[in-house]
Every structure is written in structure tokens, then in C-alpha cells.
């Protein structure tokens, strides 16, 4: 891939950090955005050791003004070839709850969906002006099969899939590529907040491989692992009682607030 300048949100751990490492190399400039400055610096050091130049910023992606300033400054020096909207949180039903709280639902939607859309639009005008660039929006298989224990998380990921596919079509003639990436269970710090079965879990490195391979092939959508991906896509087409029966072994709850809401 002819990529020189890459920006990744949620880059301090998990898929975002792994993508940063995989995309590092001589002549590449990385903009790494995350909540934890210490972890960001550790990821940046690894990327620098591979030959990349890094800029880091500890920013809550809901802080649109600060995010815009960082992206504007980065983009003026290094026009962004690839933007990865990866930042997100996992929250939902806790052990003593039947469903998530309204506060948790709002927070998930603000971070996973609204902030992701805002971040895309922070880089999109420059890409359209140049007639080049690419955007990867990281969603989830939960976007296809709603999780009873995390309704807002499921809704945010479903919306991201639709948004990415629609945006791809809208920009088809402008030289800007858009891809939605839908992982299943991935072994990341964020996944540690998921208390329950994680069938078919893969490593963050395997997830990064699927994402980058899909982007190289100019895919509109990649989902993995393959079998869970297709089962998820088919889930809404089967009767409700069949879907509930199939999902009975996937019920979970989110770790208690004292353990902290899982972020990436």
C-alpha cells in the first residue's frame, strides 16, 4: 500500500495499537490518538523503532474541537492517506442488572457512533479536495447480530456498518475509499470487560491482518472469523426463537464499574 501518513484513533491498545505497529516503517508518519498517554508513548516507541515517525495525542474523541485541531495540524504537514476510526468502548448489562442503564447507553452511542462520525468528517474535506485517501471504520459482528446484554453497543456498531457502506457509495467517484471492518471476539484489553464466553476469539494481530488485507483489496466490508461473520449476517433472517436459541451460549455481562469501562 502506498501509504505515507496514517492516523489511528483508539491507538493505545488492542486493534488500534496492532495496526500502528503493522503499518510502521521507514518514511511513514503515524498520528496516534488515544485516552492513555503512557500507553500511546509505548506504542509510538515501538513504531519509531520500526522506522516510523509518530505524533501522539491523548484526546477523548468526543472532544471534537481538540480532535479537529490535532488532525488539522497533522494534515497540514502530512496529508492523511489513511484514517482509521477505531476508538470505542464496550458497556452494557452489569452482573446485577437486567439491561444497561440509560446513562451507559448514551455514553456508548456518543463514543462509538457520534464521535466516530465526527472524526471521519474532520479528515474528509481534505481527502475530497485532493481526490485521494482512505477511511477504515471499525465496527463489529455485533452490528449484524444484536446482543441482548449490550443493546447500545450493538446499535452503534450496526449504524457504523450502514454509515461506512453509504459513505463509500457517496464517495465512489471522488477517489476516497471507505471500508467497514467487523471483527468478532478479539483478545484485547477492551474484551477483558466482557464476562462470559468469547467463542472463536482471535488475536489482535490476526484481526489486523484481516483488516489490512481487506483494505488492500479495496473491499467494502470485511468480517471475521469467516464462519461467525456469515452466521451473524444470516441471524436476522431466521425466526426469533431460532436466533434466541442460537445465542443462548453467548450471554454475558460487563465487568463492574470499579473495574472501569472497557475502552480501546
C-alpha positions in Angstrom: 0.0 0.0 0.0 1.3 3.4 -0.9 0.6 5.0 2.5 2.8 7.7 3.9 0.6 9.4 6.6 -1.8 7.4 8.7 -3.9 8.4 11.7 -5.5 5.9 14.1 -7.9 6.6 16.9 -8.0 4.2 19.8 -4.3 3.5 19.1 -3.1 2.9 22.7 -4.0 -0.8 22.8 -5.8 -3.6 21.0 -6.5 -3.5 17.3 -5.5 0.2 17.0 -2.1 -0.4 18.6 -1.5 -3.5 16.5 -2.5 -1.7 13.3 0.0 1.1 14.2 2.8 -1.4 14.6 1.9 -3.2 11.4 1.8 0.0 9.4 5.1 1.3 10.8 8.2 1.5 8.6 10.7 4.0 7.2 9.1 7.0 5.6 5.8 6.6 7.3 4.3 9.1 9.7 1.7 8.0 12.2 -0.8 10.0 14.2 -1.7 8.0 17.2 -4.8 9.1 19.2 -6.0 7.5 22.4 -7.0 8.1 26.0 -3.9 6.8 27.8 -0.8 8.9 27.1 1.5 6.5 28.7 0.3 3.6 26.6 0.4 5.8 23.5 4.0 6.6 24.1 4.9 3.0 24.4 3.2 2.2 21.1 4.9 5.1 19.5 8.3 3.9 20.7 7.7 0.5 19.1 6.6 2.2 15.9 9.6 4.5 15.9 11.9 1.5 16.4 10.5 0.2 13.1 11.4 3.4 11.4 8.1 5.4 11.6 7.8 9.0 12.8 5.0 9.4 15.3 2.8 12.1 16.8 0.7 11.2 19.7 -2.3 12.9 21.3 -4.3 12.0 24.4 -7.7 13.1 23.4 -11.3 11.9 24.2 -12.7 11.5 20.7 -15.9 13.3 22.0 -13.8 16.4 22.3 -14.4 17.4 18.7 -12.6 20.7 18.9 -9.3 19.3 20.2 -9.5 16.4 17.8 -10.0 18.8 14.9 -7.0 20.9 15.9 -4.7 17.8 16.1 -5.9 16.5 12.7 -5.6 19.9 11.0 -2.1 20.4 12.2 -1.1 16.8 11.3 -2.8 17.1 7.9 -1.1 20.3 7.0 2.3 18.8 7.5 1.4 15.3 6.2 -1.7 14.9 4.1 -3.5 11.9 5.5 -3.5 8.8 3.3 -5.4 6.6 5.7 -7.6 7.4 8.6 -8.7 4.5 10.9 -11.7 5.3 13.1 -11.2 2.6 15.7 -11.8 4.3 19.1 -14.7 2.8 21.1 -15.9 1.4 24.4 -17.8 -1.7 25.5 -20.5 -1.3 28.0 -23.8 -2.9 28.6 -25.6 -5.0 31.3 -23.6 -5.5 34.5 -24.0 -8.6 36.7 -26.7 -7.1 38.9 -28.8 -5.7 36.0 -31.4 -6.9 33.5 -30.3 -4.4 30.9 -27.9 -1.5 30.6 -28.7 1.9 32.1 -29.7 4.9 30.0 -26.5 6.6 31.0 -24.4 3.8 29.8 -26.3 3.6 26.5 -25.9 7.3 25.8 -22.1 7.1 26.6 -21.7 4.1 24.2 -23.6 5.8 21.4 -21.7 9.1 21.8 -18.3 7.5 21.7 -18.8 4.6 19.3 -21.0 6.3 16.8 -21.2 10.0 17.0 -17.6 10.6 17.8 -16.6 8.2 15.0 -18.7 10.1 12.5 -17.3 13.4 13.7 -13.7 12.1 13.4 -14.4 11.0 9.8 -15.7 14.4 8.9 -12.7 16.0 10.4 -10.4 14.4 7.7 -12.8 14.0 4.9 -12.8 17.6 3.3 -9.0 17.4 2.7 -9.2 13.9 1.2 -12.0 15.0 -1.1 -10.1 18.1 -2.1 -7.0 16.0 -3.0 -9.1 13.3 -4.6 -7.4 10.6 -2.6 -7.3 8.9 0.7 -8.9 6.1 2.6 -11.0 5.5 5.7 -11.4 2.4 7.7 -14.3 2.4 10.2 -14.0 -0.4 12.8 -17.4 -1.9 13.6 -18.2 -5.4 15.0 -20.1 -8.6 14.2 -22.5 -7.2 16.9 -23.6 -4.9 14.1 -25.3 -7.8 12.4 -26.5 -9.9 15.5 -27.8 -7.6 18.3 -26.6 -8.6 21.7 -29.3 -8.6 24.4 -26.6 -7.8 27.0 -25.3 -4.7 25.1 -28.1 -3.1 23.1 -26.4 0.3 22.6 -23.1 -1.3 21.6 -25.0 -3.4 19.1 -26.8 -0.4 17.8 -23.7 1.7 17.5 -21.9 -1.0 15.5 -24.9 -1.6 13.2 -25.0 2.1 12.5 -21.3 2.2 11.7 -21.7 -0.5 9.1 -24.5 1.3 7.4 -22.7 4.6 7.6 -19.5 3.2 6.1 -21.2 1.5 3.2 -23.3 4.5 2.4 -20.3 6.8 2.6 -18.3 4.5 0.3 -21.0 4.8 -2.3 -21.3 8.5 -1.9 -17.5 9.0 -2.4 -17.1 6.3 -5.2 -16.3 8.9 -7.8 -14.1 11.1 -5.7 -11.1 8.9 -5.1 -11.7 8.3 -1.4 -12.0 4.7 -0.3 -14.1 3.6 2.7 -14.2 0.2 4.3 -16.1 -1.2 7.3 -14.2 -3.8 9.4 -16.3 -6.1 11.6 -14.3 -8.2 14.0 -15.8 -10.9 16.2 -14.1 -11.6 19.5 -10.6 -10.2 19.6 -8.2 -10.7 22.5 -7.7 -7.1 23.6 -7.9 -5.1 26.9 -11.4 -4.0 25.9 -12.5 -7.6 25.6 -11.4 -8.2 29.2 -14.6 -6.3 30.3 -16.7 -9.0 28.6 -17.5 -11.5 31.3 -18.8 -14.6 29.5 -17.9 -16.9 26.6 -15.8 -15.5 23.8 -16.1 -18.2 21.2 -13.8 -18.1 18.2 -11.7 -15.3 19.8 -8.7 -14.4 17.7 -5.6 -12.3 18.4 -5.3 -8.6 17.6 -2.5 -9.4 15.1 -4.9 -11.8 13.2 -7.6 -9.0 13.3 -5.1 -6.5 11.9 -4.2 -8.9 9.1 -7.8 -9.3 8.0 -8.4 -5.5 8.1 -5.3 -4.6 6.1 -5.8 -7.4 3.6 -9.4 -6.2 3.0 -8.2 -2.6 2.6 -5.5 -3.6 0.1 -8.2 -5.5 -1.9 -10.5 -2.4 -1.8 -13.3 -4.4 0.0 -16.3 -2.5 1.1 -16.7 -4.8 4.2 -14.6 -7.3 5.9 -15.9 -9.6 8.7 -14.0 -12.2 10.6 -13.7 -15.0 11.7 -15.4 -16.2 8.5 -18.0 -18.6 9.9 -19.2 -16.3 12.7 -19.3 -13.5 10.2 -21.7 -15.3 7.9 -23.8 -16.7 10.7 -24.1 -13.1 12.1 -25.3 -11.8 8.7 -27.9 -14.5 8.4 -29.1 -14.2 12.0 -31.8 -11.6 11.4 -33.3 -13.7 8.6 -34.2 -16.6 10.9 -37.2 -16.7 13.2 -36.7 -15.0 16.6 -36.9 -18.2 18.6 -34.2 -19.8 16.5 -31.9 -16.7 17.0 -32.5 -16.8 20.7 -31.7 -20.5 20.8 -28.5 -19.9 18.9 -27.4 -17.1 21.1 -28.1 -18.8 24.4 -24.5 -19.7 24.9 -23.2 -16.2 24.3 -24.9 -14.3 27.1 -22.5 -12.2 29.2 -22.2 -9.2 31.4 -19.8 -6.3 31.6 -17.3 -6.1 34.4 -18.3 -3.9 37.3 -17.8 -0.1 37.2 -15.0 -0.5 39.7 -13.0 -2.3 37.1 -13.6 0.5 34.6 -15.5 0.6 31.4 -13.6 -1.2 28.7 -12.1 1.1 26.1 -10.0 0.8 23.0 
